[in-house]
């Protein structure tokens, strides 16, 4: 079973036991965080209806913080001797997915059509 969660303006595909780097959450190491998934796949069935996804949750434990790869840049202004080198490393929160709770069996509404 896997789920797709939305965090930090991005979507991540997660499974139970997987470790994922997401944007900083502001939670301490060892704290539990929950996400509401965008999509849940439970074996053969796919739950994508907003009503069903409102009941589904993904629980994760914060493992630590890490930094991404270094990105370097260089700006140059000709004829003015303007040169500037810079670097950046984005900081991330590393989480471990502990549980995916799929939605309870969705209730079906019968619609009656009037003739």
C-alpha positions as CSV (number, residue, x, y, z in Angstrom):
1,X,0.0,0.0,0.0
2,X,1.2,3.5,-0.7
3,X,0.0,7.0,-0.5
4,X,0.8,10.3,-2.1
5,X,1.1,13.2,0.4
6,X,1.4,16.9,-0.2
7,X,3.9,18.9,1.9
8,X,5.9,21.9,1.2
9,X,4.2,22.6,-2.2
10,X,5.4,19.2,-3.5
11,X,3.9,15.7,-3.7
12,X,5.7,12.6,-2.4
13,X,4.9,9.0,-2.9
14,X,5.4,7.2,0.4
15,X,5.1,3.6,1.8
16,X,5.3,2.4,5.4
17,X,8.9,2.3,6.5
18,X,10.2,4.7,3.8
19,X,12.3,7.7,4.7
20,X,11.6,10.9,2.9
21,X,13.2,14.4,2.9
22,X,10.5,17.1,3.0
23,X,10.6,20.9,3.5
24,X,11.2,22.0,7.1
25,X,8.3,21.2,9.3
26,X,9.3,22.9,12.5
27,X,8.8,19.7,14.5
28,X,11.4,18.3,16.9
29,X,13.3,15.0,16.5
30,X,11.1,12.1,17.6
31,X,7.8,13.9,17.2
32,X,4.8,12.4,15.3
33,X,3.4,14.4,12.4
34,X,0.3,13.5,10.3
35,X,-0.4,14.3,6.7
36,X,-3.7,14.1,4.8
37,X,-2.9,12.3,1.5
38,X,-3.7,13.4,-2.0
39,X,-4.1,9.8,-3.2
40,X,-4.2,6.4,-1.5
41,X,-3.7,3.1,-3.2
42,X,-4.8,0.1,-1.2
43,X,-3.9,-3.0,-3.1
44,X,-6.2,-3.1,-6.0
45,X,-8.4,-0.1,-5.2
46,X,-7.5,3.6,-5.6
47,X,-9.1,6.1,-3.3
48,X,-9.1,9.5,-4.9
49,X,-12.5,11.0,-4.0
50,X,-12.3,14.0,-1.7
51,X,-14.9,12.6,0.6
52,X,-12.9,9.4,1.0
53,X,-9.5,11.1,1.4
54,X,-10.8,13.3,4.2
55,X,-10.8,10.2,6.4
56,X,-7.4,8.9,5.3
57,X,-4.2,9.8,7.2
58,X,-0.5,9.2,7.0
59,X,1.5,9.2,10.2
60,X,5.3,9.8,10.3
61,X,8.0,10.2,12.9
62,X,10.6,13.0,12.5
63,X,14.1,11.3,12.3
64,X,16.2,14.4,11.9
65,X,17.2,17.3,9.7
66,X,19.5,17.2,6.7
67,X,20.7,19.5,3.9
68,X,20.4,18.9,0.2
69,X,23.1,19.1,-2.5
70,X,25.0,22.3,-2.8
71,X,24.0,24.5,-5.7
72,X,26.5,27.0,-7.0
73,X,25.9,30.1,-9.0
74,X,28.0,32.8,-10.6
75,X,26.9,36.3,-11.8
76,X,29.0,38.4,-14.1
77,X,28.7,42.0,-15.3
78,X,30.9,42.7,-18.3
79,X,32.9,45.9,-18.5
80,X,32.3,46.7,-14.8
81,X,34.5,43.9,-13.3
82,X,31.5,42.7,-11.4
83,X,31.8,39.0,-10.4
84,X,30.0,37.2,-7.7
85,X,30.0,33.5,-6.7
86,X,27.4,32.1,-4.4
87,X,26.3,28.7,-3.0
88,X,23.1,27.4,-1.4
89,X,22.1,24.2,0.4
90,X,18.4,23.7,1.1
91,X,17.6,22.3,4.6
92,X,15.1,19.5,4.9
93,X,13.3,17.5,7.6
94,X,13.8,13.7,7.3
95,X,10.7,11.7,8.2
96,X,10.0,8.0,8.5
97,X,6.5,6.8,7.5
98,X,5.0,4.8,10.4
99,X,1.4,4.1,9.3
100,X,-1.0,4.7,6.4
101,X,-4.6,4.6,7.5
102,X,-6.8,4.1,4.4
103,X,-10.3,5.5,4.5
104,X,-13.1,3.4,5.9
105,X,-15.3,1.8,3.2
106,X,-16.9,4.7,1.4
107,X,-20.7,4.9,1.7
108,X,-22.4,4.9,-1.6
109,X,-25.3,7.2,-2.2
110,X,-28.0,6.1,-4.5
111,X,-29.2,8.8,-6.8
112,X,-32.7,8.6,-8.0
113,X,-33.4,10.1,-11.4
114,X,-36.7,11.7,-11.9
115,X,-38.3,11.0,-15.3
